[in-house]
């Protein structure tokens, strides 16, 4: 969570930051409710000016509010999502309208969040859900794009099965001079991200923990040195890395099912990005991530269950369901079942290390990992070996 020192933000209408809980940090709060007449006006124009358009509050989350939109001709109904401008590093200016906030209009999908039903499902029902999700994602991965970024409409086609992708630019409220895309490839994106994080460290160094900031900056410099060895620069300016849509918040809350437990849809796509193919290889949806447990819980106390019974059972089921997901993905997406080639895992570890250092976690461990990888590369270079088998970051985070 951002801190007050990290947010030299301009005043924003409708948004304030609550620092009541020191353990959580700053929490975004609404200072006013979105206007229902303004929402109806926006929705009416977006839907072609129907004779009747009614907005009604539907639900809300930490950063957004949903409104049910009904018209004489809308079947199914629509949802209009109004969002707080809480993430200036990734959001664009979308508040110049009657509502005064960013908004997105989408069709209302039938079904109920599986979050409220998951514990009641049989294991066979859960297997069906996992297989259906894998089919959805496999279909999405089959459509490639040309750049890394968030989605926006483009005037031209990309040719073949690749489509133009544009990361919609907008003002960066926290670091106004940093570009936000579209990026030509992963190196370009990492360089821009490094510029942002270095500005964070420069500000922090002046104000508070100089020692910690210097340690982070030292590891950033190590990562910068390692960067061109892990990510090969594209030779032609016109080239761009192939990417696919990746839903990084595919939780149980965002999966909808009908009364029989069959998946009817996946929601919360408005903030997804296109990511390089290597970034999504062997990645699990959020609801399947967890600790491996190969044996089912069977320890019983005098009441029939141990205190950790439910937790261990969930871990065992997640482990088994990950196997189901991997098997199904290998059937619906050819790239999933291929043997790890080149430096895919090294790229994934590099990105994870960069993220950890940016967040201030395991900085020393990431620095040690970079040192070991550099030495490992030097030893292999005379032999002309590839990058397979590089030291994994995970081992350093555990030690």
One Martini backbone bead per residue (centre of mass of N, CA, C, O) as a GRO file, in nm:
protein
  399
    1UNK     BB    1   0.096   0.035   0.023
    2UNK     BB    2   0.089   0.349   0.005
    3UNK     BB    3   0.244   0.634   0.111
    4UNK     BB    4   0.266   0.960   0.188
    5UNK     BB    5   0.562   0.984   0.059
    6UNK     BB    6   0.454   0.846  -0.228
    7UNK     BB    7   0.205   1.090  -0.252
    8UNK     BB    8   0.233   1.367  -0.458
    9UNK     BB    9  -0.072   1.451  -0.499
   10UNK     BB   10  -0.321   1.572  -0.651
   11UNK     BB   11  -0.610   1.693  -0.617
   12UNK     BB   12  -0.916   1.491  -0.590
   13UNK     BB   13  -1.221   1.451  -0.688
   14UNK     BB   14  -1.367   1.216  -0.455
   15UNK     BB   15  -1.076   1.190  -0.306
   16UNK     BB   16  -0.934   1.015  -0.023
   17UNK     BB   17  -0.698   0.960   0.253
   18UNK     BB   18  -0.674   0.702   0.494
   19UNK     BB   19  -0.460   0.686   0.812
   20UNK     BB   20  -0.575   0.526   1.064
   21UNK     BB   21  -0.419   0.260   0.975
   22UNK     BB   22  -0.082   0.178   1.013
   23UNK     BB   23  -0.086  -0.123   0.892
   24UNK     BB   24  -0.215  -0.044   0.604
   25UNK     BB   25  -0.241   0.251   0.543
   26UNK     BB   26  -0.348   0.398   0.283
   27UNK     BB   27  -0.701   0.470   0.215
   28UNK     BB   28  -0.941   0.486  -0.004
   29UNK     BB   29  -1.198   0.746  -0.039
   30UNK     BB   30  -1.508   0.862  -0.055
   31UNK     BB   31  -1.661   1.201  -0.080
   32UNK     BB   32  -1.870   1.103  -0.303
   33UNK     BB   33  -2.145   1.036  -0.485
   34UNK     BB   34  -2.251   0.931  -0.761
   35UNK     BB   35  -2.453   1.043  -1.008
   36UNK     BB   36  -2.737   0.917  -1.141
   37UNK     BB   37  -2.797   1.117  -1.373
   38UNK     BB   38  -2.509   1.097  -1.491
   39UNK     BB   39  -2.512   0.796  -1.548
   40UNK     BB   40  -2.759   0.801  -1.738
   41UNK     BB   41  -2.634   0.990  -1.948
   42UNK     BB   42  -2.396   0.815  -2.029
   43UNK     BB   43  -2.553   0.553  -2.099
   44UNK     BB   44  -2.737   0.668  -2.316
   45UNK     BB   45  -2.515   0.743  -2.520
   46UNK     BB   46  -2.376   0.457  -2.533
   47UNK     BB   47  -2.681   0.323  -2.625
   48UNK     BB   48  -2.828   0.535  -2.836
   49UNK     BB   49  -3.064   0.691  -2.708
   50UNK     BB   50  -3.287   0.593  -2.536
   51UNK     BB   51  -3.599   0.660  -2.400
   52UNK     BB   52  -3.492   0.468  -2.162
   53UNK     BB   53  -3.292   0.526  -1.847
   54UNK     BB   54  -3.181   0.325  -1.567
   55UNK     BB   55  -3.030   0.372  -1.244
   56UNK     BB   56  -2.885   0.125  -1.008
   57UNK     BB   57  -2.765   0.011  -0.739
   58UNK     BB   58  -2.558  -0.289  -0.687
   59UNK     BB   59  -2.237  -0.250  -0.606
   60UNK     BB   60  -1.919  -0.279  -0.412
   61UNK     BB   61  -1.588  -0.173  -0.364
   62UNK     BB   62  -1.297  -0.024  -0.285
   63UNK     BB   63  -1.278   0.130  -0.602
   64UNK     BB   64  -1.589   0.064  -0.671
   65UNK     BB   65  -1.904   0.109  -0.857
   66UNK     BB   66  -2.220  -0.045  -0.924
   67UNK     BB   67  -2.461  -0.013  -1.202
   68UNK     BB   68  -2.780  -0.064  -1.303
   69UNK     BB   69  -2.884  -0.092  -1.648
   70UNK     BB   70  -3.195   0.012  -1.798
   71UNK     BB   71  -3.387  -0.071  -2.091
   72UNK     BB   72  -3.620  -0.153  -2.333
   73UNK     BB   73  -3.366  -0.323  -2.506
   74UNK     BB   74  -3.209  -0.458  -2.261
   75UNK     BB   75  -3.087  -0.794  -2.334
   76UNK     BB   76  -2.933  -0.770  -2.117
   77UNK     BB   77  -2.820  -0.594  -1.890
   78UNK     BB   78  -2.627  -0.334  -1.740
   79UNK     BB   79  -2.300  -0.222  -1.635
   80UNK     BB   80  -2.169   0.049  -1.435
   81UNK     BB   81  -1.837   0.146  -1.372
   82UNK     BB   82  -1.706   0.323  -1.093
   83UNK     BB   83  -1.386   0.486  -1.042
   84UNK     BB   84  -1.119   0.538  -0.862
   85UNK     BB   85  -0.816   0.744  -0.868
   86UNK     BB   86  -0.574   0.535  -0.716
   87UNK     BB   87  -0.366   0.468  -0.982
   88UNK     BB   88  -0.151   0.678  -1.140
   89UNK     BB   89   0.047   0.470  -1.285
   90UNK     BB   90  -0.213   0.313  -1.456
   91UNK     BB   91  -0.394   0.550  -1.509
   92UNK     BB   92  -0.627   0.758  -1.658
   93UNK     BB   93  -0.797   1.025  -1.787
   94UNK     BB   94  -1.166   0.988  -1.698
   95UNK     BB   95  -1.321   1.259  -1.550
   96UNK     BB   96  -1.435   1.414  -1.817
   97UNK     BB   97  -1.748   1.418  -1.684
   98UNK     BB   98  -2.044   1.402  -1.520
   99UNK     BB   99  -1.938   1.212  -1.293
  100UNK     BB  100  -1.601   1.242  -1.233
  101UNK     BB  101  -1.526   0.949  -1.332
  102UNK     BB  102  -1.437   0.658  -1.407
  103UNK     BB  103  -1.566   0.439  -1.677
  104UNK     BB  104  -1.767   0.131  -1.747
  105UNK     BB  105  -1.944  -0.053  -1.994
  106UNK     BB  106  -2.143  -0.356  -1.935
  107UNK     BB  107  -2.251  -0.658  -1.944
  108UNK     BB  108  -2.472  -0.858  -1.783
  109UNK     BB  109  -2.400  -1.145  -1.615
  110UNK     BB  110  -2.484  -1.449  -1.554
  111UNK     BB  111  -2.480  -1.522  -1.215
  112UNK     BB  112  -2.258  -1.638  -0.952
  113UNK     BB  113  -2.035  -1.622  -0.727
  114UNK     BB  114  -1.820  -1.884  -0.631
  115UNK     BB  115  -1.727  -1.795  -0.348
  116UNK     BB  116  -2.013  -1.882  -0.203
  117UNK     BB  117  -1.978  -2.212  -0.310
  118UNK     BB  118  -1.709  -2.373  -0.294
  119UNK     BB  119  -1.738  -2.542  -0.020
  120UNK     BB  120  -2.000  -2.700  -0.144
  121UNK     BB  121  -1.846  -2.834  -0.346
  122UNK     BB  122  -1.748  -3.076  -0.520
  123UNK     BB  123  -1.477  -3.202  -0.666
  124UNK     BB  124  -1.609  -3.243  -0.945
  125UNK     BB  125  -1.705  -2.950  -0.975
  126UNK     BB  126  -1.424  -2.821  -0.959
  127UNK     BB  127  -1.310  -2.957  -1.206
  128UNK     BB  128  -1.507  -2.826  -1.406
  129UNK     BB  129  -1.420  -2.537  -1.354
  130UNK     BB  130  -1.118  -2.561  -1.424
  131UNK     BB  131  -1.157  -2.659  -1.716
  132UNK     BB  132  -1.317  -2.410  -1.815
  133UNK     BB  133  -1.103  -2.199  -1.755
  134UNK     BB  134  -0.888  -2.323  -1.938
  135UNK     BB  135  -1.050  -2.280  -2.198
  136UNK     BB  136  -1.065  -1.977  -2.187
  137UNK     BB  137  -0.755  -1.919  -2.175
  138UNK     BB  138  -0.672  -2.075  -2.427
  139UNK     BB  139  -0.831  -1.892  -2.618
  140UNK     BB  140  -0.687  -1.627  -2.540
  141UNK     BB  141  -0.390  -1.724  -2.612
  142UNK     BB  142  -0.453  -1.758  -2.927
  143UNK     BB  143  -0.449  -1.440  -2.903
  144UNK     BB  144  -0.237  -1.214  -3.039
  145UNK     BB  145  -0.005  -0.952  -2.982
  146UNK     BB  146   0.237  -0.662  -3.007
  147UNK     BB  147   0.202  -0.557  -2.703
  148UNK     BB  148   0.252  -0.390  -2.400
  149UNK     BB  149  -0.062  -0.351  -2.225
  150UNK     BB  150  -0.345  -0.188  -2.251
  151UNK     BB  151  -0.661  -0.160  -2.377
  152UNK     BB  152  -0.734  -0.037  -2.714
  153UNK     BB  153  -0.832   0.114  -2.980
  154UNK     BB  154  -0.764   0.048  -3.331
  155UNK     BB  155  -0.740   0.128  -3.674
  156UNK     BB  156  -0.556  -0.121  -3.720
  157UNK     BB  157  -0.420  -0.407  -3.838
  158UNK     BB  158  -0.177  -0.674  -3.784
  159UNK     BB  159  -0.207  -0.936  -3.901
  160UNK     BB  160  -0.319  -1.218  -3.897
  161UNK     BB  161  -0.322  -1.320  -3.546
  162UNK     BB  162  -0.239  -1.020  -3.506
  163UNK     BB  163  -0.296  -0.739  -3.304
  164UNK     BB  164  -0.344  -0.433  -3.225
  165UNK     BB  165  -0.183  -0.256  -2.949
  166UNK     BB  166  -0.285  -0.007  -2.708
  167UNK     BB  167  -0.150   0.202  -2.469
  168UNK     BB  168  -0.319   0.420  -2.302
  169UNK     BB  169  -0.256   0.736  -2.264
  170UNK     BB  170  -0.152   0.944  -1.977
  171UNK     BB  171  -0.144   1.104  -1.698
  172UNK     BB  172   0.106   1.125  -1.448
  173UNK     BB  173   0.056   1.209  -1.118
  174UNK     BB  174   0.338   1.123  -0.983
  175UNK     BB  175   0.514   1.086  -1.271
  176UNK     BB  176   0.503   1.301  -1.533
  177UNK     BB  177   0.776   1.202  -1.714
  178UNK     BB  178   0.664   0.915  -1.742
  179UNK     BB  179   0.616   0.670  -1.943
  180UNK     BB  180   0.319   0.432  -2.035
  181UNK     BB  181   0.305   0.388  -2.331
  182UNK     BB  182   0.382   0.193  -2.553
  183UNK     BB  183   0.578  -0.100  -2.564
  184UNK     BB  184   0.807  -0.278  -2.749
  185UNK     BB  185   0.924  -0.429  -2.490
  186UNK     BB  186   1.053  -0.550  -2.199
  187UNK     BB  187   1.288  -0.357  -2.180
  188UNK     BB  188   1.130  -0.097  -2.207
  189UNK     BB  189   0.951  -0.145  -1.958
  190UNK     BB  190   1.178  -0.180  -1.744
  191UNK     BB  191   1.306   0.097  -1.781
  192UNK     BB  192   1.058   0.262  -1.696
  193UNK     BB  193   1.025   0.129  -1.417
  194UNK     BB  194   1.304   0.212  -1.312
  195UNK     BB  195   1.260   0.515  -1.325
  196UNK     BB  196   1.035   0.522  -1.118
  197UNK     BB  197   1.187   0.383  -0.878
  198UNK     BB  198   1.422   0.587  -0.862
  199UNK     BB  199   1.242   0.823  -0.780
  200UNK     BB  200   1.150   0.702  -0.517
  201UNK     BB  201   1.436   0.676  -0.389
  202UNK     BB  202   1.517   0.973  -0.399
  203UNK     BB  203   1.291   1.070  -0.213
  204UNK     BB  204   1.347   0.881   0.030
  205UNK     BB  205   1.646   0.963   0.082
  206UNK     BB  206   1.574   1.260   0.172
  207UNK     BB  207   1.369   1.172   0.422
  208UNK     BB  208   1.469   0.883   0.547
  209UNK     BB  209   1.584   0.576   0.451
  210UNK     BB  210   1.893   0.559   0.333
  211UNK     BB  211   1.993   0.270   0.361
  212UNK     BB  212   1.757   0.128   0.215
  213UNK     BB  213   1.774   0.286  -0.051
  214UNK     BB  214   2.066   0.200  -0.124
  215UNK     BB  215   2.012  -0.101  -0.140
  216UNK     BB  216   1.800  -0.088  -0.365
  217UNK     BB  217   1.976   0.062  -0.573
  218UNK     BB  218   2.193  -0.158  -0.593
  219UNK     BB  219   2.000  -0.378  -0.703
  220UNK     BB  220   1.901  -0.226  -0.947
  221UNK     BB  221   2.184  -0.213  -1.080
  222UNK     BB  222   2.214  -0.518  -1.107
  223UNK     BB  223   1.964  -0.559  -1.283
  224UNK     BB  224   2.057  -0.375  -1.514
  225UNK     BB  225   2.305  -0.549  -1.589
  226UNK     BB  226   2.131  -0.817  -1.641
  227UNK     BB  227   1.911  -0.751  -1.849
  228UNK     BB  228   2.057  -0.802  -2.141
  229UNK     BB  229   2.103  -1.116  -2.069
  230UNK     BB  230   1.791  -1.192  -2.055
  231UNK     BB  231   1.702  -0.961  -2.263
  232UNK     BB  232   1.660  -0.938  -2.590
  233UNK     BB  233   1.703  -0.714  -2.826
  234UNK     BB  234   1.535  -0.576  -3.068
  235UNK     BB  235   1.644  -0.492  -3.380
  236UNK     BB  236   1.380  -0.382  -3.484
  237UNK     BB  237   1.168  -0.119  -3.442
  238UNK     BB  238   0.902  -0.276  -3.552
  239UNK     BB  239   0.928  -0.467  -3.347
  240UNK     BB  240   0.734  -0.700  -3.137
  241UNK     BB  241   0.621  -0.855  -2.874
  242UNK     BB  242   0.451  -1.122  -2.801
  243UNK     BB  243   0.110  -1.126  -2.677
  244UNK     BB  244  -0.122  -1.174  -2.399
  245UNK     BB  245  -0.395  -1.215  -2.221
  246UNK     BB  246  -0.398  -1.134  -1.858
  247UNK     BB  247  -0.553  -1.253  -1.563
  248UNK     BB  248  -0.443  -1.139  -1.236
  249UNK     BB  249  -0.765  -1.177  -1.094
  250UNK     BB  250  -0.853  -1.502  -1.077
  251UNK     BB  251  -1.090  -1.531  -0.873
  252UNK     BB  252  -1.370  -1.648  -0.725
  253UNK     BB  253  -1.521  -1.371  -0.748
  254UNK     BB  254  -1.472  -1.373  -1.089
  255UNK     BB  255  -1.660  -1.632  -1.095
  256UNK     BB  256  -1.934  -1.754  -1.276
  257UNK     BB  257  -2.241  -1.928  -1.186
  258UNK     BB  258  -2.482  -2.145  -1.182
  259UNK     BB  259  -2.700  -2.358  -1.019
  260UNK     BB  260  -2.506  -2.611  -1.132
  261UNK     BB  261  -2.193  -2.495  -1.153
  262UNK     BB  262  -2.165  -2.348  -1.418
  263UNK     BB  263  -1.988  -2.160  -1.621
  264UNK     BB  264  -2.070  -1.815  -1.738
  265UNK     BB  265  -1.814  -1.637  -1.633
  266UNK     BB  266  -1.570  -1.366  -1.654
  267UNK     BB  267  -1.452  -1.104  -1.455
  268UNK     BB  268  -1.255  -0.826  -1.439
  269UNK     BB  269  -1.106  -0.681  -1.725
  270UNK     BB  270  -1.036  -0.363  -1.715
  271UNK     BB  271  -0.710  -0.418  -1.594
  272UNK     BB  272  -0.586  -0.571  -1.805
  273UNK     BB  273  -0.306  -0.725  -1.976
  274UNK     BB  274  -0.049  -0.756  -2.192
  275UNK     BB  275   0.168  -1.040  -2.212
  276UNK     BB  276   0.417  -1.225  -2.233
  277UNK     BB  277   0.450  -1.552  -2.287
  278UNK     BB  278   0.654  -1.612  -2.055
  279UNK     BB  279   0.467  -1.491  -1.822
  280UNK     BB  280   0.230  -1.734  -1.862
  281UNK     BB  281   0.396  -1.961  -1.820
  282UNK     BB  282   0.298  -2.165  -1.560
  283UNK     BB  283   0.052  -2.012  -1.470
  284UNK     BB  284  -0.176  -1.942  -1.214
  285UNK     BB  285  -0.455  -1.888  -1.102
  286UNK     BB  286  -0.536  -1.740  -0.815
  287UNK     BB  287  -0.732  -1.980  -0.702
  288UNK     BB  288  -0.463  -2.197  -0.735
  289UNK     BB  289  -0.291  -2.073  -0.528
  290UNK     BB  290  -0.039  -2.252  -0.330
  291UNK     BB  291   0.031  -2.500  -0.129
  292UNK     BB  292   0.175  -2.795  -0.127
  293UNK     BB  293  -0.033  -3.111  -0.102
  294UNK     BB  294  -0.023  -3.463  -0.144
  295UNK     BB  295  -0.178  -3.518   0.127
  296UNK     BB  296  -0.441  -3.603   0.296
  297UNK     BB  297  -0.614  -3.528   0.561
  298UNK     BB  298  -0.595  -3.765   0.873
  299UNK     BB  299  -0.596  -3.607   1.132
  300UNK     BB  300  -0.733  -3.683   1.454
  301UNK     BB  301  -0.944  -3.611   1.702
  302UNK     BB  302  -1.193  -3.639   1.944
  303UNK     BB  303  -1.384  -3.474   1.710
  304UNK     BB  304  -1.245  -3.561   1.409
  305UNK     BB  305  -1.058  -3.288   1.407
  306UNK     BB  306  -0.836  -3.068   1.328
  307UNK     BB  307  -0.752  -2.734   1.330
  308UNK     BB  308  -0.621  -2.778   1.012
  309UNK     BB  309  -0.811  -2.929   0.823
  310UNK     BB  310  -0.923  -2.717   0.619
  311UNK     BB  311  -0.653  -2.609   0.519
  312UNK     BB  312  -0.533  -2.883   0.418
  313UNK     BB  313  -0.763  -2.952   0.225
  314UNK     BB  314  -0.728  -2.707   0.040
  315UNK     BB  315  -0.434  -2.770  -0.041
  316UNK     BB  316  -0.494  -3.045  -0.166
  317UNK     BB  317  -0.699  -2.950  -0.378
  318UNK     BB  318  -0.517  -2.745  -0.520
  319UNK     BB  319  -0.307  -2.947  -0.611
  320UNK     BB  320  -0.503  -3.121  -0.784
  321UNK     BB  321  -0.615  -2.881  -0.960
  322UNK     BB  322  -0.348  -2.808  -1.095
  323UNK     BB  323  -0.331  -3.070  -1.256
  324UNK     BB  324  -0.588  -3.025  -1.415
  325UNK     BB  325  -0.503  -2.760  -1.547
  326UNK     BB  326  -0.247  -2.860  -1.691
  327UNK     BB  327  -0.384  -3.075  -1.864
  328UNK     BB  328  -0.587  -2.889  -2.009
  329UNK     BB  329  -0.384  -2.683  -2.127
  330UNK     BB  330  -0.231  -2.897  -2.304
  331UNK     BB  331  -0.494  -2.930  -2.490
  332UNK     BB  332  -0.568  -2.606  -2.562
  333UNK     BB  333  -0.241  -2.531  -2.537
  334UNK     BB  334   0.055  -2.592  -2.681
  335UNK     BB  335   0.258  -2.416  -2.503
  336UNK     BB  336   0.226  -2.552  -2.221
  337UNK     BB  337   0.362  -2.854  -2.276
  338UNK     BB  338   0.626  -2.749  -2.315
  339UNK     BB  339   0.939  -2.734  -2.279
  340UNK     BB  340   1.164  -2.566  -2.120
  341UNK     BB  341   1.302  -2.282  -2.281
  342UNK     BB  342   1.566  -2.128  -2.240
  343UNK     BB  343   1.483  -1.823  -2.031
  344UNK     BB  344   1.203  -1.825  -1.894
  345UNK     BB  345   1.263  -1.856  -1.584
  346UNK     BB  346   1.460  -1.617  -1.572
  347UNK     BB  347   1.256  -1.401  -1.648
  348UNK     BB  348   1.059  -1.449  -1.418
  349UNK     BB  349   1.267  -1.394  -1.191
  350UNK     BB  350   1.341  -1.109  -1.268
  351UNK     BB  351   1.061  -0.984  -1.236
  352UNK     BB  352   1.020  -1.071  -0.941
  353UNK     BB  353   1.268  -0.922  -0.829
  354UNK     BB  354   1.181  -0.639  -0.913
  355UNK     BB  355   0.919  -0.639  -0.748
  356UNK     BB  356   1.040  -0.687  -0.467
  357UNK     BB  357   1.220  -0.436  -0.455
  358UNK     BB  358   1.000  -0.223  -0.506
  359UNK     BB  359   0.847  -0.325  -0.228
  360UNK     BB  360   1.086  -0.409  -0.006
  361UNK     BB  361   1.134  -0.723  -0.056
  362UNK     BB  362   1.405  -0.917  -0.048
  363UNK     BB  363   1.661  -0.754  -0.133
  364UNK     BB  364   1.908  -0.925  -0.051
  365UNK     BB  365   1.821  -1.188  -0.197
  366UNK     BB  366   1.823  -1.070  -0.484
  367UNK     BB  367   2.120  -0.985  -0.485
  368UNK     BB  368   2.234  -1.272  -0.452
  369UNK     BB  369   2.106  -1.391  -0.705
  370UNK     BB  370   2.248  -1.212  -0.910
  371UNK     BB  371   2.537  -1.298  -0.840
  372UNK     BB  372   2.499  -1.599  -0.910
  373UNK     BB  373   2.410  -1.562  -1.203
  374UNK     BB  374   2.660  -1.417  -1.306
  375UNK     BB  375   2.857  -1.648  -1.239
  376UNK     BB  376   2.710  -1.867  -1.403
  377UNK     BB  377   2.746  -1.725  -1.678
  378UNK     BB  378   3.057  -1.709  -1.682
  379UNK     BB  379   3.102  -2.024  -1.675
  380UNK     BB  380   2.926  -2.077  -1.955
  381UNK     BB  381   3.031  -1.897  -2.187
  382UNK     BB  382   3.277  -2.067  -2.310
  383UNK     BB  383   3.063  -2.310  -2.390
  384UNK     BB  384   2.788  -2.195  -2.516
  385UNK     BB  385   2.555  -2.192  -2.330
  386UNK     BB  386   2.262  -2.174  -2.214
  387UNK     BB  387   1.986  -2.087  -1.975
  388UNK     BB  388   1.949  -2.350  -1.868
  389UNK     BB  389   1.945  -2.391  -1.518
  390UNK     BB  390   1.910  -2.155  -1.359
  391UNK     BB  391   1.902  -1.998  -1.084
  392UNK     BB  392   1.660  -1.977  -0.843
  393UNK     BB  393   1.488  -1.751  -0.652
  394UNK     BB  394   1.330  -1.922  -0.446
  395UNK     BB  395   1.578  -2.025  -0.277
  396UNK     BB  396   1.646  -1.733  -0.159
  397UNK     BB  397   1.363  -1.680  -0.017
  398UNK     BB  398   1.389  -1.928   0.189
  399UNK     BB  399   1.678  -1.857   0.338
   0.00000   0.00000   0.00000
